[in-house]
Amino acid sequence: MGKYFGTDGFRGEANKGLTVDHAFRIGRWLGWYYGQKHKAVVVIGKDTRRSSYMFESALCAGITASGADAFLLHVTSTPSVSYITRVDDFDCGIMISASHNPYCDNGIKLINSNGEKMEESVLEGIEAFLDSDEELPLATGADIGQTVDYAAGRNRYIGYLISLATRSYKRYRVGLDCANGSTWMMAKSVFDALGADTYVIANRPDGLNINVDCGSTHIENLQELVREKHLDIGFAFDGDADRCLAVDEKGQVVNGDKIMYVCARYMQEKGSLGDSKVVTTIMSNMGLYKALDALGIGYEKTAVGDKYVAENMRQNGHLLGGEQSGHIIFSRYATTGDGLLTAIKIMEAVIESKMSLSELASGMQTYPQKLKNVVVTDKDETLNCPEVLAAKAAVEAELGENGRVVLRKSGTEPLLRVMVEATTQELCEAKCDQIIEAMRLAGKLIRVK
């Protein structure tokens, strides 16, 4: 990861960590870089945060000042920007969003012409420009770029999603939690068009309420809606709709791991999985691996981040992958996590199998898990400390095949994350504390956050 761009773009508090000047200069560099040999075209989407409009204007000013054209999808989802960038031959795409973060934060996600997360070489060029006093040539006269309303692109993406459904949703009662974000209009449009009886919450964005007690990070409201209205199923999205978590007809949460299990099993049964493996991160629950083993489905593990899942899938031709948080990638249909697409694929499994979501997910047992964040004197030194390694090995030996330990550096904060899975929550807690105590005795621990 670079100085500004992490695994999910350049993110920070609006006009503090990420400023309007950053956005303008990013736009200037992109317009210049892609416009060196032809008239560059860049497509831009945004979520519902108040600051998204400010950043959109700054990016457009920078892009057009460098002689490129900016096409505006307006409020839309990250996967829709990815789709339109790829199918409409844009040089690159930009999504203005901080995903599941509070409204005061925002982010700039860059997407290459293939609809994938931007190459590191391009991000490095932008970061060097942001830290320099370099000035790029300004376009003049007829060479100045223009801003184009491209809402039609968003509508075409919605049409693409609808085309992927295999059956009508008539007679299905579906709850949708739009997180007051990107899907506030899109989700209902898709499910209504497919015939579902839809019940929608968190679909009244005001610029300040995105992700506030709603969406995939606060799924309890959707659980209550499903139970109260006796719905067949519910789907919760995050702020930019690249995540989806589900709620079954009993009001139980079906997270990303269970979604991957349900979809992998369904794909295997219909013969569309082939020899493909399921790609997860190291944070997926051990219960997923045991359930996949029972089905004879292979899997691979990557570093944390849907970026790494997508890279593995692309390099190895795998068809399904994702994260526990609900970033699910179906590589036949998309190059990135897509919450609405995930909901459609879950509905396919439910309708075609003639089973409820709780029945489909019942084959996976979720092991108790405990995650603690610890501030240490030095992350790398602590990870390689003999006393810490010995404590980790002792816990792993004790847990055997019925548990596991993950120690890793946070990609966004100065922390180590200690995660233990075991047969009981009490055991997870105790073994987490055992490893943290080893850090303290070795003089590495500052505090548990």
Phi, psi and omega in degrees: 000146181270192181291321183251317185266120176264204182289346181226042175095187178267110187234143177181174177295134185299127180067014168239283177287323178237114186253166177297330177293320175303313182299315180300315183289327174297317177298317178301314183292316181297317179298321178289313186299310183280347182261013184289334183240346179202172176290110186282149177230131184232134179252139187231133171236165180211159173266195191266006179298146178303320184286346181298326180292320177297314180292325176300314180297319181293317178298315179300317179299316180294315182298310183289329177295334178270003174097005179262163177260140179248124180253125188256119173275347183066210183291120183201185184259159175302313180297333178291323176296317178301314182297311183292323177302317183286310188280337181255014171059043173281153177293322175198168177235154178229131171244127179263105184189149169248027171057244184269002181290165176297164185299331183291340176270158170209175183205162175236111178257131181252138185234133182279179186293345176271003181081015182253167176300144189299145178297147181300325182298322178290316179299321178296322178296319178295315182297320178298320179293319180298327183267005183249172174260013184297142174246136179262154180296140178267136176290150178226162175057224182288350179279347177297138182287169178236158176256131187238130174289121185233038178301335179300329178295319177297318180295325178292324176297317178300318177298323178297315179300313181300324181293341183277344181291136183271337182217163173291150176263013180303138181079000175262130178262116191237130174263140181229126174250110189267004175060018185051035185235217190300330184268012190301331173252325189295315187298312180296322179301316181293310185288327175294317180298331180271002172096004182287154169269102192261143175234117191243135173233164179054049178236033178230069183293142176234012181092341184239350189251011177299130179067006182280109180052041181199174177078190187292342178269352177221068191279356183297330179291323176291321176302316180296318179298315181298317180291314185295319184265001180055052182278160179281332186191158176219152179227133178242131180250166174261186189303322181250008171065027170266359176240153173212130167244152183244159173234128181280180186293346177267357182087013180270142180285135173244101186278186184300323179296314180291327176297316178297320178298310181302314184288322178295317179297317180295317179296321178297316183294326180270359176080018182259359180273326181060223179268008182296144176259157174273128183259121181238173168265171181294350182268357177297150185290143179302331179298329177296316182294320179294322180292320178292322176302318182296333179270351183076025179260128180282166180208160175229154181240137178240177171296163181291132180132129181296339175303317183284327174298313181297320179298314180297316181297318181294317183291329187248000177072025180281153190259339186219134177196171178165192183235159178302330183288349177110004170286104181241132182245125172249098193291343175292336189240342184204159180256001182214169174299139184216110184297317181292319177298318178301316178299320179295320180290326175294316178300322178300314181298319181294311186290314184292327181276345184058036178234157176283164180294324179297322178293318181294325184273352188293342181284354178248123175267126178272123178280141175305145185218140175230130179238127176235140178259129183233136174269127184233168182293322178205123186297313183292318179298319181293319180296333181254008181291128182304319181294322179290317178298322179293319178295319179298315180296322180294318179294316179298320180295321180291320182285327180059226182280356182256025177182173178199166181232137173232123172246126180209159175279141172290141177275350185236348183223159179282063186224159162254146177249128179249117181236132178231134171246139180203185185282340178224156179294324181296320179294320177302313181299313183296318183285329172299312181296326179298318180288321179294324177297324177296324176296319180295314181295332179276359179078021182260339187277132171263307176192160171268125186278000000 
